[in-house]
Amino acid sequence: MNNQKISEQQNLREFKPTRTEFLNALISGNHILCSELAHTCMTDHIPIKELYEKIIMMAMYDIGELWESNKISVATEHMASAIVESVLNQLYFEIISKEKKNKTVVASCVENEFHQIGIKMISDVFEMNGWNALFLGSNTPTSELISFIKLKNPDLLAISLSLYFNLPGLEKMIEKVQKEFPELPVIVGGQAFRHGGQDVLSKYKNVLYLPDLDSVELFIRNFQSCH
């Protein structure tokens, strides 16, 4: 096992108590406690990417696995998602950068994809780095996405995929977007790729898979230095 893997595992163990408390609060519907835990992390100067990725996102992965194994109901999964989105909205004004870059990203889910928490986090990371992030959220019809890109002329498109069986929909979206905007860079990520499938994206020009928020931030810095 390499040093990076060991470091990642140690990092996850460090946040596990807070993640477990956050998860239990989500399941019980304790919105106030979830909010308090997130703000405590901010007060303790835990980087926002760590809060997002090691606590909130991992707790939502746990929620998904509990739902898949019929240990919680669809209603509970929806409640947890709603609480998380509310917490992210509460944190928004604490994390956005006042120093603005002249860069715009459109952030969207694939058509028929209703899980938008991941792409909201991606959108926030761009905002933290001074970009104008145009967050479209879940289930964006491809035709509407193309019309929106024509209207806003962004520097970048970010797409999230949470469910692997929506991969064909992602490919169709990429193909249609690239037909209209062949030079527009596209980044793709999401829970759907935790167990593979990234190789499908390699056949598309100007499309890059980014596995986590750290890689997104590194991409942003490199993009800004090259453009």
C-alpha positions as CSV (number, residue, x, y, z in Angstrom):
1,M,0.0,0.0,0.0
2,N,1.5,3.4,-1.0
3,N,1.9,6.4,1.3
4,Q,-0.9,8.3,-0.4
5,K,-3.4,5.5,0.3
6,I,-2.3,5.3,3.9
7,S,-2.6,9.0,4.3
8,E,-6.1,9.0,2.9
9,Q,-7.2,6.2,5.2
10,Q,-5.7,8.0,8.2
11,N,-7.5,11.2,7.1
12,L,-10.9,9.4,6.9
13,R,-10.4,7.8,10.4
14,E,-9.7,11.3,11.8
15,F,-13.1,12.6,10.6
16,K,-15.0,9.4,11.3
17,P,-16.5,10.4,14.7
18,T,-17.9,13.7,13.2
19,R,-19.0,11.9,10.1
20,T,-20.9,9.3,12.2
21,E,-22.6,12.0,14.3
22,F,-23.5,13.8,11.1
23,L,-24.9,10.6,9.5
24,N,-27.0,9.8,12.6
25,A,-28.3,13.3,12.7
26,L,-29.3,13.0,9.0
27,I,-31.1,9.7,9.6
28,S,-33.0,11.1,12.6
29,G,-33.9,14.3,10.7
30,N,-32.0,16.5,13.2
31,H,-31.4,19.5,10.9
32,I,-30.1,21.8,13.7
33,L,-27.4,19.3,14.8
34,C,-26.2,18.9,11.2
35,S,-26.0,22.6,10.8
36,E,-24.1,23.0,14.2
37,L,-21.6,20.2,13.2
38,A,-20.9,21.9,9.9
39,H,-20.4,25.3,11.5
40,T,-18.2,23.8,14.3
41,C,-15.9,22.4,11.6
42,M,-15.7,25.9,10.0
43,T,-15.0,27.4,13.5
44,D,-12.2,24.8,14.0
45,H,-10.7,25.9,10.7
46,I,-11.2,22.5,9.0
47,P,-10.8,23.3,5.3
48,I,-14.2,23.4,3.5
49,K,-13.0,20.7,1.0
50,E,-12.4,18.4,4.0
51,L,-15.8,19.1,5.5
52,Y,-17.5,18.5,2.1
53,E,-15.6,15.4,1.1
54,K,-14.6,13.6,4.4
55,I,-17.8,14.3,6.4
56,I,-20.8,15.4,4.3
57,M,-20.1,13.5,1.1
58,M,-19.0,10.3,2.9
59,A,-22.2,10.5,5.1
60,M,-24.3,10.7,1.9
61,Y,-22.5,7.7,0.5
62,D,-23.4,5.9,3.7
63,I,-27.0,7.1,3.3
64,G,-27.0,5.7,-0.3
65,E,-25.7,2.3,0.8
66,L,-28.3,2.1,3.6
67,W,-31.0,2.9,1.2
68,E,-29.7,0.3,-1.3
69,S,-29.7,-2.4,1.4
70,N,-33.3,-1.4,2.5
71,K,-32.1,-0.2,5.9
72,I,-33.6,3.2,5.4
73,S,-36.6,4.3,3.3
74,V,-36.7,6.4,0.2
75,A,-38.3,9.1,2.3
76,T,-35.4,9.1,4.8
77,E,-32.9,9.3,1.9
78,H,-34.8,12.3,0.5
79,M,-35.0,14.0,3.9
80,A,-31.2,13.5,4.3
81,S,-30.5,15.0,0.9
82,A,-32.8,18.0,1.7
83,I,-31.0,18.7,5.0
84,V,-27.5,18.5,3.3
85,E,-28.6,20.9,0.6
86,S,-29.9,23.3,3.3
87,V,-26.5,23.1,5.2
88,L,-24.6,23.8,2.0
89,N,-26.7,26.8,1.3
90,Q,-26.1,28.1,4.8
91,L,-22.3,27.8,4.3
92,Y,-22.3,29.5,0.9
93,F,-21.8,33.1,2.0
94,E,-18.9,32.0,4.3
95,I,-16.9,30.3,1.6
96,I,-17.3,32.4,-1.6
97,S,-14.4,34.5,-2.7
98,K,-14.7,38.3,-2.7
99,E,-11.9,38.4,-5.3
100,K,-13.5,37.5,-8.6
101,K,-11.8,36.1,-11.6
102,N,-13.2,36.7,-15.1
103,K,-14.1,33.1,-15.5
104,T,-17.5,31.3,-15.7
105,V,-18.4,27.6,-15.2
106,V,-21.8,26.1,-15.9
107,A,-22.4,23.2,-13.4
108,S,-25.1,20.7,-14.2
109,C,-26.3,17.2,-13.7
110,V,-27.1,14.8,-16.5
111,E,-30.6,14.6,-17.8
112,N,-32.7,12.3,-15.6
113,E,-30.2,12.6,-12.8
114,F,-31.8,13.9,-9.7
115,H,-28.8,13.8,-7.2
116,Q,-27.4,17.3,-7.2
117,I,-25.3,17.5,-4.0
118,G,-22.1,16.5,-5.7
119,I,-22.3,19.2,-8.4
120,K,-23.3,21.8,-5.8
121,M,-20.1,21.1,-4.0
122,I,-18.1,21.4,-7.3
123,S,-19.9,24.7,-8.0
124,D,-18.9,25.9,-4.5
125,V,-15.3,25.1,-5.0
126,F,-15.3,27.2,-8.2
127,E,-16.9,30.1,-6.2
128,M,-14.2,29.7,-3.5
129,N,-11.7,30.3,-6.3
130,G,-13.3,33.4,-7.6
131,W,-15.2,32.0,-10.5
132,N,-18.8,32.8,-11.5
133,A,-20.5,29.4,-11.1
134,L,-23.8,29.0,-12.8
135,F,-25.4,26.1,-10.9
136,L,-28.2,24.4,-12.9
137,G,-28.7,21.5,-10.6
138,S,-30.5,18.2,-11.3
139,N,-32.2,16.8,-14.4
140,T,-31.2,19.5,-16.9
141,P,-32.5,18.6,-20.4
142,T,-29.5,18.6,-22.8
143,S,-31.3,20.9,-25.2
144,E,-31.8,23.4,-22.4
145,L,-28.2,23.1,-21.4
146,I,-27.0,23.8,-24.9
147,S,-29.3,26.9,-25.1
148,F,-28.0,28.1,-21.8
149,I,-24.3,27.7,-22.9
150,K,-25.1,29.7,-26.0
151,L,-26.5,32.4,-23.8
152,K,-23.8,32.6,-21.2
153,N,-20.7,31.6,-23.2
154,P,-18.9,29.9,-20.2
155,D,-15.2,29.0,-20.0
156,L,-16.0,25.5,-18.8
157,L,-18.7,23.0,-18.3
158,A,-18.9,20.8,-15.2
159,I,-21.1,17.7,-15.2
160,S,-22.0,15.3,-12.4
161,L,-23.1,11.7,-12.6
162,S,-24.3,9.9,-9.5
163,L,-25.9,6.8,-10.9
164,Y,-23.8,4.5,-13.1
165,F,-26.8,3.4,-15.2
166,N,-27.2,7.0,-16.4
167,L,-23.7,6.8,-18.1
168,P,-25.3,6.5,-21.6
169,G,-27.2,9.7,-20.9
170,L,-23.9,11.4,-20.0
171,E,-22.3,10.2,-23.2
172,K,-25.3,11.6,-25.2
173,M,-25.0,14.9,-23.4
174,I,-21.3,15.2,-24.1
175,E,-21.7,14.3,-27.7
176,K,-24.4,16.9,-28.3
177,V,-22.5,19.6,-26.4
178,Q,-19.3,18.9,-28.3
179,K,-21.2,19.0,-31.6
180,E,-22.2,22.6,-30.8
181,F,-19.1,23.7,-28.8
182,P,-16.2,21.5,-29.9
183,E,-13.6,23.6,-28.1
184,L,-15.5,23.9,-24.7
185,P,-13.6,22.1,-22.0
186,V,-15.7,19.7,-19.9
187,I,-14.9,18.2,-16.5
188,V,-16.9,15.2,-15.2
189,G,-17.1,13.6,-11.8
190,G,-19.5,11.9,-9.4
191,Q,-20.3,8.9,-7.3
192,A,-21.1,6.8,-10.4
193,F,-17.4,6.5,-11.1
194,R,-16.4,5.2,-7.6
195,H,-16.3,1.7,-9.1
196,G,-15.0,2.4,-12.6
197,G,-16.2,3.7,-15.9
198,Q,-13.7,6.6,-16.3
199,D,-12.2,5.0,-19.4
200,V,-15.4,5.7,-21.3
201,L,-14.6,9.4,-21.1
202,S,-11.1,9.1,-22.6
203,K,-12.5,8.8,-26.1
204,Y,-13.9,12.4,-26.0
205,K,-11.7,15.4,-26.7
206,N,-11.5,18.1,-24.1
207,V,-13.3,15.9,-21.5
208,L,-11.5,15.3,-18.2
209,Y,-12.6,13.1,-15.3
210,L,-11.8,14.5,-11.8
211,P,-12.3,12.2,-8.9
212,D,-12.5,14.6,-5.9
213,L,-12.5,18.2,-4.8
214,D,-8.7,18.4,-4.5
215,S,-8.3,17.5,-8.1
216,V,-11.0,20.0,-9.0
217,E,-9.1,22.8,-7.2
218,L,-5.8,21.8,-8.8
219,F,-7.5,21.8,-12.2
220,I,-8.9,25.3,-11.5
221,R,-5.4,26.7,-10.6
222,N,-3.8,25.1,-13.7
223,F,-6.7,26.4,-15.9
224,Q,-6.3,29.9,-14.6
225,S,-2.6,29.9,-15.2
226,C,-3.0,28.7,-18.8
227,H,-6.0,30.9,-19.8
